[in-house]
Amino acid sequence: MPALPSCIIEPIWDQVSDLLPDHTDNHPLGCHRPRIPDRIVFDKLVQVLVFGCAYERIADATCSATTLRRRRDTWIAAGVMDRLQAIVLAAYDRMIGLELADIAVDGCITKAPCGGEVAGRSPVDRGKQGLKRSTVVDAVGIPLGTVAAPANRHDSPLLEATLDTLDTLGSLPADLTVHLDRGYDSDLTRARLERRGLHGEIARKGQPAPIAASQRWPIERTNAWTNAHKKLVWCTERRAAVIVFWLAFSAIIVIVRRLVRKGWVRYRWDDRPARKP
């Protein structure tokens, strides 16, 4: 069973293949084993992300776990996923349109049993090692940027770093509103937003604030979409660069899935799915 439908994975691979660095064979005799095709490695990495399995579990006769790690690190050094995330965001904005007048920011804590550079004691898991991702989304939940941090970091200090990820989008609406939950309810948060010229809609502490009655529900839905990629729910990676790689890969899949789903209603193309994705 494929990890993702072909209508989602094929457009991603088409763009990834154009961004991959050229490989030069420097073997003096040219008699070593043939190089594993990038497409096989890509499909294996998709399975690792979606199913959350270890590299050794997904490896087989076509590709070893060592090859997966080495090729992954090569793609990280080349900035493949960072560049691809910017491309798919630009494509979504051009074809569907990002709704940036209202954005939402929130954090989500997941497990990091192996510790690592961005792991910390989780306040919701009896002090076990955990990872927090702070994400900003547009009004319909399209992920615009994510910051990884230890689970014991409070959401509020991560707000500025999370909003900094919006710089890649270029100009933003003048009347942009940031929707936050009561964890951000402080004068310091309001001062940070004021310095950026942003208006904040922050739930008040001690007052009931149903999420359905606010503009914060898209971030909760996006966190659920991201948690469908089990590699990020039970993250065994220790290096920050690798975690950022998986976060970007997950965001790319979410954006392309929404692009295909919304584009199915608006556009027609040769290999358009027979049913709405």
Solvent accessible surface area in square Angstrom, and as a share of the most:
residue,aa,sasa,rsa
1,M,223,1.00
2,P,101,0.64
3,A,21,0.17
4,L,11,0.06
5,P,62,0.39
6,S,75,0.48
7,C,32,0.19
8,I,1,0.01
9,I,16,0.08
10,E,66,0.30
11,P,63,0.39
12,I,2,0.01
13,W,36,0.13
14,D,85,0.44
15,Q,56,0.25
16,V,0,0.00
17,S,48,0.31
18,D,111,0.58
19,L,19,0.09
20,L,21,0.11
21,P,61,0.38
22,D,141,0.73
23,H,112,0.50
24,T,96,0.56
25,D,84,0.44
26,N,126,0.65
27,H,72,0.32
28,P,124,0.78
29,L,143,0.71
30,G,54,0.52
31,C,94,0.56
32,H,84,0.37
33,R,212,0.78
34,P,119,0.75
35,R,99,0.36
36,I,46,0.23
37,P,73,0.46
38,D,33,0.17
39,R,72,0.26
40,I,55,0.28
41,V,0,0.00
42,F,0,0.00
43,D,49,0.26
44,K,20,0.08
45,L,0,0.00
46,V,5,0.03
47,Q,51,0.22
48,V,0,0.00
49,L,0,0.00
50,V,22,0.13
51,F,102,0.43
52,G,25,0.24
53,C,31,0.19
54,A,49,0.38
55,Y,12,0.05
56,E,103,0.46
57,R,199,0.73
58,I,25,0.13
59,A,30,0.23
60,D,76,0.39
61,A,113,0.88
62,T,68,0.40
63,C,3,0.02
64,S,54,0.35
65,A,12,0.10
66,T,66,0.38
67,T,29,0.17
68,L,0,0.00
69,R,80,0.29
70,R,171,0.62
71,R,18,0.07
72,R,11,0.04
73,D,47,0.25
74,T,62,0.36
75,W,3,0.01
76,I,40,0.20
77,A,92,0.71
78,A,34,0.26
79,G,18,0.17
80,V,0,0.00
81,M,5,0.02
82,D,85,0.44
83,R,114,0.42
84,L,1,0.00
85,Q,28,0.13
86,A,53,0.41
87,I,66,0.33
88,V,13,0.08
89,L,9,0.04
90,A,54,0.42
91,A,17,0.13
92,Y,1,0.00
93,D,70,0.36
94,R,177,0.64
95,M,73,0.33
96,I,23,0.12
97,G,26,0.25
98,L,24,0.12
99,E,87,0.39
100,L,24,0.12
101,A,49,0.38
102,D,46,0.24
103,I,2,0.01
104,A,2,0.01
105,V,2,0.01
106,D,13,0.07
107,G,17,0.16
108,C,23,0.14
109,I,50,0.26
110,T,13,0.08
111,K,79,0.33
112,A,4,0.03
113,P,62,0.39
114,C,58,0.35
115,G,10,0.10
116,G,29,0.28
117,E,119,0.53
118,V,22,0.13
119,A,18,0.14
120,G,8,0.08
121,R,156,0.57
122,S,3,0.02
123,P,97,0.61
124,V,112,0.64
125,D,28,0.15
126,R,202,0.74
127,G,17,0.17
128,K,101,0.43
129,Q,68,0.30
130,G,1,0.01
131,L,5,0.02
132,K,14,0.06
133,R,6,0.02
134,S,0,0.00
135,T,7,0.04
136,V,0,0.00
137,V,0,0.00
138,D,1,0.00
139,A,21,0.16
140,V,34,0.19
141,G,0,0.00
142,I,0,0.00
143,P,5,0.03
144,L,5,0.02
145,G,5,0.05
146,T,38,0.22
147,V,31,0.18
148,A,20,0.16
149,A,4,0.03
150,P,34,0.21
151,A,1,0.01
152,N,91,0.46
153,R,96,0.35
154,H,103,0.46
155,D,23,0.12
156,S,13,0.08
157,P,60,0.38
158,L,6,0.03
159,L,0,0.00
160,E,55,0.25
161,A,43,0.33
162,T,0,0.00
163,L,4,0.02
164,D,66,0.34
165,T,36,0.21
166,L,5,0.02
167,D,107,0.55
168,T,111,0.64
169,L,44,0.22
170,G,50,0.48
171,S,107,0.69
172,L,63,0.31
173,P,48,0.30
174,A,107,0.83
175,D,109,0.56
176,L,2,0.01
177,T,19,0.11
178,V,0,0.00
179,H,16,0.07
180,L,1,0.00
181,D,29,0.15
182,R,99,0.36
183,G,29,0.28
184,Y,0,0.00
185,D,20,0.10
186,S,42,0.27
187,D,118,0.61
188,L,100,0.50
189,T,0,0.00
190,R,75,0.27
191,A,40,0.31
192,R,31,0.11
193,L,3,0.02
194,E,134,0.60
195,R,158,0.58
196,R,84,0.30
197,G,57,0.55
198,L,32,0.16
199,H,103,0.46
200,G,25,0.24
201,E,84,0.38
202,I,22,0.11
203,A,15,0.12
204,R,127,0.46
205,K,126,0.54
206,G,79,0.76
207,Q,104,0.46
208,P,126,0.79
209,A,39,0.30
210,P,88,0.55
211,I,63,0.32
212,A,90,0.70
213,A,86,0.67
214,S,36,0.24
215,Q,82,0.36
216,R,28,0.10
217,W,102,0.36
218,P,1,0.01
219,I,1,0.01
220,E,66,0.30
221,R,78,0.28
222,T,2,0.01
223,N,11,0.06
224,A,61,0.48
225,W,62,0.22
226,T,17,0.10
227,N,44,0.22
228,A,58,0.45
229,H,9,0.04
230,K,98,0.42
231,K,4,0.02
232,L,1,0.00
233,V,47,0.27
234,W,129,0.45
235,C,1,0.01
236,T,55,0.32
237,E,18,0.08
238,R,138,0.50
239,R,104,0.38
240,A,30,0.23
241,A,48,0.37
242,V,2,0.01
243,I,5,0.03
244,V,69,0.40
245,F,8,0.03
246,W,0,0.00
247,L,13,0.07
248,A,5,0.04
249,F,0,0.00
250,S,1,0.01
251,A,8,0.06
252,I,0,0.00
253,I,1,0.00
254,V,7,0.04
255,I,0,0.00
256,V,9,0.05
257,R,89,0.33
258,R,38,0.14
259,L,25,0.12
260,V,15,0.08
261,R,86,0.31
262,K,58,0.25
263,G,2,0.02
264,W,51,0.18
265,V,90,0.52
266,R,141,0.51
267,Y,83,0.32
268,R,169,0.62
269,W,92,0.32
270,D,159,0.82
271,D,114,0.59
272,R,61,0.22
273,P,27,0.17
274,A,102,0.79
275,R,202,0.74
276,K,94,0.40
277,P,48,0.30
